[in-house]
Amino acid sequence: MLRRALIATMLCMLLMITAACTNKKSTNPLANIGSKQPDKVLFDKAMDAMKHNRFDVARMTLQTLINTYPDSEFIARAKLAVGDSWYAEGGTASLAQAEQEYRDFETFFPNMPEAAEAQLKIANIQYQQMEKSDRDYTHAKRAEDEYRNLIMQYPDNPKLVKEGKARLLEVQEVLGDREFNIGKFYYYRLSYQASEARLKSLVDKYPLYSRADEALFLLGQNFEAQLAIVRAKPVCTGFNTPAGCAGSETQKSKYMEDLTKQSAAAYSQIITRYPAMEREPDARKRLEALHQPIPRPTRAALAQNKAEEQSRHDANTLDRLAGVVKKGPDVSQAARVGDPTLTDPTPVAPSQLAQDAMRRVLGPPANEHGLSAEIVGKDAQPAPNEPAPRSDAPPANGQPFARVNTPADPNELKPAAPDPNELRPAGPADPNELKPTANSQNDAALPPPVQLNEIQQGPAAGDAAASSSSADLASDKDVSSSKKKKKKGLKKILAF
């Protein structure tokens, strides 16, 4: 009997020890509560495997959790962790699989805070595969689109939006450098309209590009090169004009004037928008050579451009040596202040530029004057041409021109009959009516009455506006003190 009691006591103690060892609670970091659930155990094992770079074991464990416990509170984090495992593994194939996992997460859990994180990682995947500006730009363009989606779809996540804007400025620096190099290539190949289209699109799309002043200066040189070509062409009149003629004297002068204005507009934009950059003195010289007015930048524009230039990082010698061998582009010159462009402007086509130039010089074509013919009816056919009238034919009804009697149209609008209740002026004039005197000398000296809604234009208002606008303009001393001492490329472009 004593032996049985001893055995029973030992068994009870063994069960208690076993329960104490196996009934250990684990902490749930997501719900912040104690948990004994097996889905939490699987999730912790997967996280531990990822920490030790065993990504295949982590994915297998996470997939077991997703398939076994579809209603678990860890499902969302498990799906995101599957994408994180592919993302951390690296490689082209793994990054493509990670992007697909993140897109699935956004599809199934669009309202969770982690959806913005998934979108940021999709954009970072394209950013990591981005190449230099003179190579394939597919990943750079896709990275730009994904960062834009992050900023516009998740504006309520300021931390991730700030990171997305910083990366988007770097991506747009690479794309802007690509457009600039293409425009410069077309310029040196004398394809001026193709170069003009690239440079205009660059300035409109990426105003924070580090060489925007170079692009505008090259655009002005482009117009001056076209101006020199038009000036050298002879003037031709008549129908049989050779191919190298510039048209009539009026057309040639209008075309030259238009090219001069466009060139001056490009140089003026350097002074007003980028006064702290290196091409500002060169733009002033070109405006003086073209006999065009030189604008003055505002203090706000000068401060903005100075902040943009100070935010750029100059690459050191070690970075330049590393840039020769590394695959990715150098984004040190990207601006760190300002907002990136989130929508693409209308692209500029070279053919459209040529049509616009001819329309400004020659006027709109004949089919743009609003004259057109229309045949009403599905099966309507045009009437046959009538024979031309003879000069010796007698006039119809003794009139110089015959009138064709056509049936009246029942839908034609006709004047209404006079209304008997309509007010009409009385018969004879009233002799006691007051009338203005024709010989009054004081009436001529009186000014016209002042209209209450009329905009008053006077010297006082103009002087006030001029004084207020001149107070906001930056002085030449402020502009010259904001210049950088370091010179960049493209300094020897021929000036026409």
LUMKOL-668664 format. One line per 3 residues: number of its first residue (from 1); their letters; for each residue x, y, z of C-alpha. Coordinates in steps of 0.1 Angstrom, whole numbers, plus 2048, in hexadecimal, padded with zeros to 3 digits. Layout:
residues N
NUM) a) X Y Z ~ ...
END
This chain:
residues 496
1) mlr) 800 800 800 ~ 81C 818 809 ~ 82E 80E 7E9
4) ral) 80F 817 7D4 ~ 80C 839 7E5 ~ 831 840 7DF
7) iat) 82D 837 7BA ~ 80E 84D 7B6 ~ 820 86A 7C7
10) mlc) 83E 867 7AF ~ 827 866 791 ~ 815 885 79C
13) mll) 836 898 7A1 ~ 842 88D 77F ~ 822 899 76E
16) mit) 825 8BA 780 ~ 849 8BF 775 ~ 840 8B5 751
19) aac) 823 8CE 751 ~ 839 8EA 75E ~ 853 8E3 743
22) tnk) 83A 8E1 726 ~ 821 8FB 730 ~ 838 919 72C
25) kst) 826 937 71E ~ 834 94C 701 ~ 82F 971 6FC
28) npl) 81C 97D 6DD ~ 82D 99C 6D0 ~ 80F 9A5 6BA
31) ani) 7F2 9A1 6D2 ~ 808 9A9 6F2 ~ 7F8 98C 705
34) gsk) 804 96A 711 ~ 7FD 94E 6F8 ~ 800 928 6F7
37) qpd) 7F3 926 6D3 ~ 806 910 6BB ~ 803 92A 69F
40) kvl) 818 941 6B4 ~ 832 926 6B9 ~ 834 921 693
43) fdk) 838 946 68E ~ 854 949 6A7 ~ 866 92B 697
46) amd) 864 93C 675 ~ 871 95D 683 ~ 88E 94B 694
49) amk) 897 939 673 ~ 897 95A 660 ~ 8AE 969 67B
52) hnr) 8C7 94D 673 ~ 8C3 952 64D ~ 8B1 930 649
55) fdv) 897 940 631 ~ 88B 91F 622 ~ 883 911 645
58) arm) 872 932 64E ~ 85C 932 62F ~ 852 90D 635
61) tlq) 848 915 659 ~ 835 934 64F ~ 822 921 634
64) tli) 819 906 64D ~ 80B 921 664 ~ 7F7 930 647
67) nty) 7E8 90F 63B ~ 7E1 900 65E ~ 7D3 91F 670
70) pds) 7C2 934 655 ~ 7AF 948 671 ~ 7CE 94F 685
73) efi) 7D7 973 690 ~ 7FA 96D 681 ~ 7EE 967 65E
76) ara) 7F5 98B 652 ~ 817 98C 662 ~ 81F 969 654
79) kla) 817 973 631 ~ 82C 993 634 ~ 848 97E 643
82) vgd) 848 967 625 ~ 850 985 60F ~ 86A 991 628
85) swy) 87C 96F 625 ~ 87F 972 600 ~ 889 996 603
88) aeg) 8A4 98E 61C ~ 8B1 971 607 ~ 8B9 988 5EA
91) gta) 8C0 980 5C6 ~ 8AB 988 5A7 ~ 894 96A 5AA
94) sla) 88F 96F 5CF ~ 887 994 5CC ~ 86D 98C 5B1
97) qae) 85D 973 5C8 ~ 85E 98C 5E5 ~ 84C 9A6 5CF
100) qey) 831 98E 5C7 ~ 82C 985 5EC ~ 82A 9AA 5F5
103) rdf) 810 9B0 5DA ~ 7FB 993 5E7 ~ 7FD 9A2 60A
106) etf) 7F0 9C4 5FD ~ 7D4 9B2 5EB ~ 7C8 99E 609
109) fpn) 7D0 9B8 625 ~ 7CD 9DA 615 ~ 7C1 9EC 634
112) mpe) 7DD 9DF 64C ~ 7F9 9F7 655 ~ 812 9DD 647
115) aae) 804 9E3 624 ~ 818 A03 621 ~ 837 9F0 62C
118) aql) 831 9D6 611 ~ 82D 9F1 5F7 ~ 84E A01 602
121) kia) 860 9E0 600 ~ 852 9DB 5DC ~ 861 9FD 5D3
124) niq) 882 9F5 5E4 ~ 884 9D4 5D0 ~ 884 9E9 5B0
127) yqq) 89C A02 5BF ~ 8B6 9E7 5C8 ~ 8B6 9DB 5A4
130) mek) 8B9 9FE 595 ~ 8D6 A03 57D ~ 8EA A21 572
133) sdr) 8D9 A3C 55D ~ 8EA A32 53C ~ 8DD A0E 53F
136) dyt) 8BB 9FD 541 ~ 8A3 A13 554 ~ 887 9FA 559
139) hak) 88C 9F5 57E ~ 891 A1B 583 ~ 870 A22 572
142) rae) 85E A07 586 ~ 86D A14 5A6 ~ 860 A37 59E
145) dey) 83D A29 599 ~ 83E A14 5B9 ~ 84A A31 5CF
148) rnl) 82F A47 5C0 ~ 815 A2D 5C9 ~ 822 A2C 5ED
151) imq) 820 A52 5F1 ~ 7FD A55 5E2 ~ 7ED A36 5F0
154) ypd) 7FA A37 614 ~ 7FD A5C 61D ~ 7F3 A55 641
157) npk) 814 A43 648 ~ 82C A61 64A ~ 84B A4D 653
160) lvk) 849 A36 634 ~ 83E A53 61E ~ 85D A67 628
163) egk) 873 A4A 61F ~ 861 A44 5FE ~ 865 A69 5F4
166) arl) 88B A68 5FC ~ 88F A49 5E6 ~ 879 A57 5CB
169) lev) 88F A76 5C8 ~ 8AD A5F 5C3 ~ 89B A4B 5A8
172) qev) 890 A6B 596 ~ 8B4 A77 597 ~ 8BE A58 583
175) lgd) 8A2 A5B 56B ~ 8A9 A80 566 ~ 8CD A79 55F
178) ref) 8C3 A60 544 ~ 8AC A7A 533 ~ 8C8 A94 534
181) nig) 8E1 A7D 524 ~ 8C9 A74 508 ~ 8C1 A99 502
184) kfy) 8E6 AA1 501 ~ 8EC A85 4E9 ~ 8D1 A91 4D1
187) yyr) 8DF AB5 4D4 ~ 902 AAA 4C9 ~ 8F2 A96 4AD
190) lsy) 8E1 AB6 4A1 ~ 8BE AA6 4A7 ~ 8B2 AC6 4B7
193) qas) 88D ABE 4BA ~ 894 A9C 4C9 ~ 8AB AAC 4E2
196) ear) 892 AC7 4E9 ~ 877 AAD 4F1 ~ 88D A9B 50A
199) lks) 89A ABA 51C ~ 877 ACA 51F ~ 869 AA9 52D
202) lvd) 886 AA8 546 ~ 881 ACB 553 ~ 85C AC7 557
205) kyp) 85D AA4 566 ~ 87C AA6 57D ~ 881 ACA 589
208) lys) 897 ABE 5A6 ~ 8B0 AAE 58F ~ 8D4 AB8 599
211) rad) 8DC AC4 575 ~ 8BC AD5 56D ~ 8CF AF5 566
214) eal) 8E5 AE3 54D ~ 8C5 AD5 53C ~ 8B6 AF7 539
217) fll) 8D6 B06 52C ~ 8D9 AEA 512 ~ 8B5 AF1 509
220) gqn) 8BD B15 503 ~ 8DB B0C 4EE ~ 8C4 AF5 4DA
223) fea) 8AD B11 4D1 ~ 8CB B27 4C8 ~ 8D8 B0C 4B1
226) qla) 8B6 B0B 49F ~ 8B6 B31 49D ~ 8D8 B30 48C
229) ivr) 8CB B17 472 ~ 8AC B2B 46A ~ 8C1 B4B 468
232) akp) 8D8 B3B 44E ~ 8BC B2F 438 ~ 8B3 B45 41A
235) vct) 891 B55 416 ~ 87B B46 3FB ~ 85A B51 3EC
238) gfn) 843 B42 3D2 ~ 836 B1F 3CE ~ 856 B0D 3C1
241) tpa) 86B B12 3E1 ~ 889 AFC 3E7 ~ 88A AE6 406
244) gca) 8A5 AFA 418 ~ 892 B1A 419 ~ 884 B2B 438
247) gse) 864 B38 427 ~ 85B B5C 423 ~ 86C B78 435
250) tqk) 84F B7B 44D ~ 84F B56 455 ~ 874 B56 45B
253) sky) 873 B73 472 ~ 857 B65 486 ~ 869 B43 489
256) med) 889 B54 495 ~ 876 B69 4AE ~ 865 B4A 4BC
259) ltk) 886 B37 4C0 ~ 895 B55 4D1 ~ 878 B57 4EA
262) qsa) 87B B32 4F2 ~ 8A0 B34 4F7 ~ 89C B52 50E
265) aay) 881 B40 521 ~ 899 B23 528 ~ 8B5 B3A 534
268) sqi) 89C B4F 549 ~ 890 B2F 55A ~ 8B3 B28 566
271) itr) 8B5 B4A 576 ~ 893 B4A 586 ~ 891 B25 591
274) ypa) 8B6 B1B 595 ~ 8C8 B3B 59F ~ 8E0 B29 5B7
277) mer) 8ED B11 59C ~ 90B B14 585 ~ 8FB B1D 565
280) epd) 8EB B3D 571 ~ 907 B54 566 ~ 908 B43 544
283) ark) 8E3 B48 540 ~ 8E7 B6D 546 ~ 902 B70 52C
286) rle) 8EC B5E 512 ~ 8CF B75 519 ~ 8E5 B93 514
289) alh) 8F1 B85 4F3 ~ 8CD B7F 4E8 ~ 8C3 BA3 4F3
292) qpi) 8A9 B95 50A ~ 89F BA2 52D ~ 8B0 B91 54B
295) prp) 898 B88 567 ~ 8A0 B88 58C ~ 898 B6A 5A2
298) tra) 884 B6E 5C2 ~ 892 B69 5E4 ~ 87C B4A 5E9
301) ala) 889 B3A 5C9 ~ 8AD B41 5D3 ~ 8A8 B32 5F6
304) qnk) 896 B14 5E8 ~ 8B1 B0C 5CE ~ 8CD B12 5E7
307) aee) 8BD AF9 5FF ~ 8BB AE0 5E2 ~ 8DF AE4 5DA
310) qsr) 8EB AE1 5FE ~ 8D7 AC1 602 ~ 8EB AAF 5E7
313) hda) 909 A9A 5F1 ~ 929 A9C 5DC ~ 938 A7A 5D6
316) ntl) 95C A76 5E3 ~ 978 A63 5D1 ~ 970 A42 5E2
319) drl) 94C A44 5D6 ~ 956 A4C 5B3 ~ 96D A2E 5B2
322) agv) 952 A18 5C0 ~ 939 A25 5A7 ~ 94F A17 58B
325) vkk) 94A 9F3 595 ~ 928 9F3 5A7 ~ 908 9EC 594
328) gpd) 8F2 A06 5A3 ~ 8F2 A2B 59A ~ 901 A48 5AE
331) vsq) 8E5 A5B 5BF ~ 8FA A72 5D4 ~ 8EF A91 5C0
334) aar) 8CA A8B 5C6 ~ 8B9 AA6 5DA ~ 8AF A9F 5FE
337) vgd) 895 ABB 600 ~ 876 AC2 5EC ~ 85A AAC 5E0
340) ptl) 85F A95 5C3 ~ 848 A95 5A4 ~ 82B A7D 5A9
343) tdp) 81A A80 587 ~ 82A A80 565 ~ 823 A9F 54F
346) tpv) 818 A9B 52B ~ 836 A8E 517 ~ 844 AA3 4FC
349) aps) 848 A94 4D9 ~ 860 AA2 4BF ~ 846 AA0 4A4
352) qla) 82E AB5 4BA ~ 84A ACF 4BF ~ 84E AD2 499
355) qda) 829 AD6 494 ~ 826 AF0 4AF ~ 843 B04 4A0
358) mrr) 833 B04 47E ~ 811 B0E 48C ~ 820 B2C 49E
361) vlg) 831 B38 47E ~ 819 B2F 463 ~ 7F8 B2E 477
364) ppa) 7E0 B10 47B ~ 7DB AF9 45D ~ 7BD AFC 447
367) neh) 7AA AE0 458 ~ 7AC AF1 47A ~ 797 B10 470
370) gls) 776 AFF 479 ~ 769 AFA 456 ~ 75C AD7 44F
373) aei) 742 AC5 43B ~ 72B AAA 44A ~ 713 A92 439
376) vgk) 6F5 A8C 44F ~ 6E5 A6A 44E ~ 6F2 A47 44C
379) daq) 6EB A41 427 ~ 6EE A65 41C ~ 701 A6B 3FC
382) pap) 70E A8C 3EF ~ 6FB A9D 3D3 ~ 70A A9D 3B0
385) nep) 71C ABC 3A5 ~ 707 AD5 392 ~ 713 AE3 371
388) apr) 724 B05 372 ~ 70E B22 367 ~ 715 B31 345
391) sda) 71B B56 341 ~ 704 B59 323 ~ 6E6 B49 336
394) ppa) 6C9 B61 33C ~ 6C3 B68 361 ~ 6A5 B57 371
397) ngq) 686 B6E 378 ~ 698 B8C 36A ~ 6AE B8D 38A
400) pfa) 6D4 B8F 38A ~ 6D5 B6F 39F ~ 6BC B53 39E
403) rvn) 6AC B48 3BF ~ 6A7 B24 3C5 ~ 685 B1B 3D4
406) tpa) 68A B01 3EF ~ 66F AF2 404 ~ 66B B02 427
409) dpn) 67B AEF 444 ~ 660 AE7 45F ~ 67C AE8 47A
412) elk) 689 B0B 46F ~ 687 B26 48A ~ 671 B43 47F
415) paa) 66C B65 490 ~ 64E B66 4A7 ~ 631 B7C 4A1
418) pdp) 632 B9E 4B3 ~ 624 B9E 4D6 ~ 607 BB6 4DB
421) nel) 611 BBB 4FF ~ 635 BC4 4F7 ~ 640 BE7 503
424) rpa) 648 BFF 4E7 ~ 654 C23 4E7 ~ 639 C3D 4E7
427) gpa) 632 C51 4C8 ~ 63D C76 4CA ~ 65A C81 4E0
430) dpn) 653 C93 501 ~ 65E CB7 4FE ~ 664 CB9 524
433) elk) 67D C9B 524 ~ 6A0 CA4 531 ~ 6BA C9F 516
436) pta) 6E0 CA3 518 ~ 6ED CC4 50A ~ 705 CC1 4ED
439) nsq) 718 CE2 4F3 ~ 720 CDD 518 ~ 744 CE5 51F
442) nda) 745 CD4 541 ~ 73A CB2 534 ~ 75A CAD 520
445) alp) 76F CB4 53F ~ 75E C9B 555 ~ 76E C78 558
448) ppv) 759 C59 551 ~ 748 C49 570 ~ 75C C31 584
451) qln) 750 C0C 582 ~ 74E BFB 5A3 ~ 759 BD9 596
454) eiq) 774 BE6 57F ~ 798 BDF 587 ~ 7A9 C00 58D
457) qgp) 7CB C04 57B ~ 7DF C21 586 ~ 803 C2B 58C
460) aag) 7FE C27 5B2 ~ 7F3 C03 5AF ~ 80F BFB 596
463) daa) 829 C0B 5AB ~ 81E BF7 5CA ~ 81F BD6 5B7
466) ass) 841 BDE 5A9 ~ 84F BE7 5CB ~ 841 BC8 5DC
469) ssa) 84E BB1 5C0 ~ 870 BC2 5C0 ~ 873 BBC 5E6
472) dla) 86F B97 5E1 ~ 88A B95 5C6 ~ 8AD B89 5CF
475) sdk) 8CB BA0 5C9 ~ 8E8 B97 5B2 ~ 8FE B94 5D1
478) dvs) 8E8 B7A 5E0 ~ 8E8 B66 5C0 ~ 90D B67 5BB
481) ssk) 914 B5D 5DF ~ 900 B3D 5DB ~ 914 B2F 5BF
484) kkk) 928 B0F 5C3 ~ 94D B10 5BB ~ 94E AEE 5AC
487) kkg) 946 AEB 587 ~ 933 ACF 577 ~ 934 AC1 553
490) lkk) 926 ACF 533 ~ 938 AF0 534 ~ 943 AF3 511
493) ila) 923 AF3 4FD ~ 926 B08 4DE ~ 913 B29 4E0
496) f) 902 B33 4C0
END
